[in-house]
């Protein structure tokens, strides 16, 4: 799906006031997994810079992790995207990320925005 078919002819213009993202991380070690817990969790990025378009935001975050799926099989504007866990072969720990894409106007993402994000990152959605 092309940008223009979703948002019009100018991918830089955003009548909704732009976007930003937040990203969490979770580290699981063999010991923490045995206890059913994380070794460490926190913010990788508490609040990114603003982006005028989803296109720009997705270009920036697409290389940060291998994004796998939405937090729900039927994502709404308040769901997040989870990553594949990367293993640190030195320590054996696994790190995964959660990506929260937000609109600057405070409104939840629309269905069209979810479809666009899903198509660009190769995520399944219903």
NUMARFI-467500 format. One record per residue (C-alpha): x negated, y, z. Coordinates in steps of 0.1 Angstrom, whole numbers, padded with zeros to 4 digits, always signed. Layout:
BEGIN
XYZ/...
% end
This chain:
BEGIN
+0000+0000+0000/-0015+0033-0010/-0017+0064+0012/+0003+0085-0011/+0032+0060-0013/+0035+0062+0025/+0027+0098+0033/+0028+0118+0001/+0002+0131-0023/-0022+0147+0002/-0038+0123+0027/-0055+0152+0046/-0022+0170+0053/-0004+0157+0083/+0028+0174+0093/+0029+0154+0126/-0002+0172+0139/-0029+0145+0136/-0040+0114+0154/-0065+0102+0180/-0074+0068+0195/-0083+0053+0228/-0103+0021+0230/-0107-0003+0260/-0132-0031+0265/-0130-0064+0284/-0161-0085+0292/-0156-0122+0302/-0184-0143+0315/-0184-0180+0323/-0181-0172+0360/-0153-0147+0356/-0134-0170+0332/-0136-0198+0359/-0118-0174+0382/-0093-0163+0356/-0106-0127+0356/-0127-0103+0337/-0163-0095+0346/-0157-0059+0337/-0131-0037+0320/-0129-0001+0311/-0128+0026+0285/-0150+0024+0255/-0135+0057+0243/-0111+0075+0266/-0099+0099+0239/-0114+0103+0205/-0117+0135+0185/-0087+0144+0165/-0081+0132+0130/-0060+0149+0105/-0049+0116+0089/-0046+0080+0097/-0068+0073+0067/-0097+0092+0084/-0091+0076+0118/-0090+0041+0103/-0122+0047+0083/-0139+0055+0116/-0126+0026+0137/-0126-0002+0110/-0163-0010+0117/-0162-0008+0155/-0148-0043+0158/-0132-0072+0139/-0095-0062+0145/-0073-0093+0147/-0037-0085+0156/-0012-0063+0172/-0004-0068+0209/+0031-0079+0198/+0043-0100+0169/+0069-0072+0162/+0048-0041+0168/+0065-0009+0178/+0050+0026+0181/+0036+0018+0216/+0017-0014+0209/-0021-0017+0205/-0045-0037+0184/-0068-0064+0198/-0102-0074+0185/-0119-0107+0181/-0143-0113+0211/-0180-0109+0202/-0205-0130+0221/-0237-0117+0235/-0259-0147+0229/-0284-0134+0254/-0260-0135+0283/-0231-0157+0270/-0206-0130+0278/-0177-0122+0254/-0165-0086+0248/-0132-0078+0232/-0116-0044+0225/-0081-0029+0225/-0074+0000+0201/-0045+0024+0209/-0037+0047+0180/-0017+0078+0191/-0001+0108+0175/-0010+0142+0188/+0027+0152+0189/+0033+0125+0216/+0058+0105+0195/+0053+0068+0190/+0039+0056+0157/+0066+0052+0131/+0073+0019+0112/+0057+0034+0081/+0025+0042+0101/+0024+0007+0116/+0027-0008+0081/-0001+0014+0068/-0024+0006+0097/-0017-0031+0094/-0024-0031+0056/-0056-0011+0060/-0070-0033+0089/-0056-0066+0075/-0032-0072+0104/+0000-0092+0104/+0032-0075+0113/+0070-0081+0110/
% end
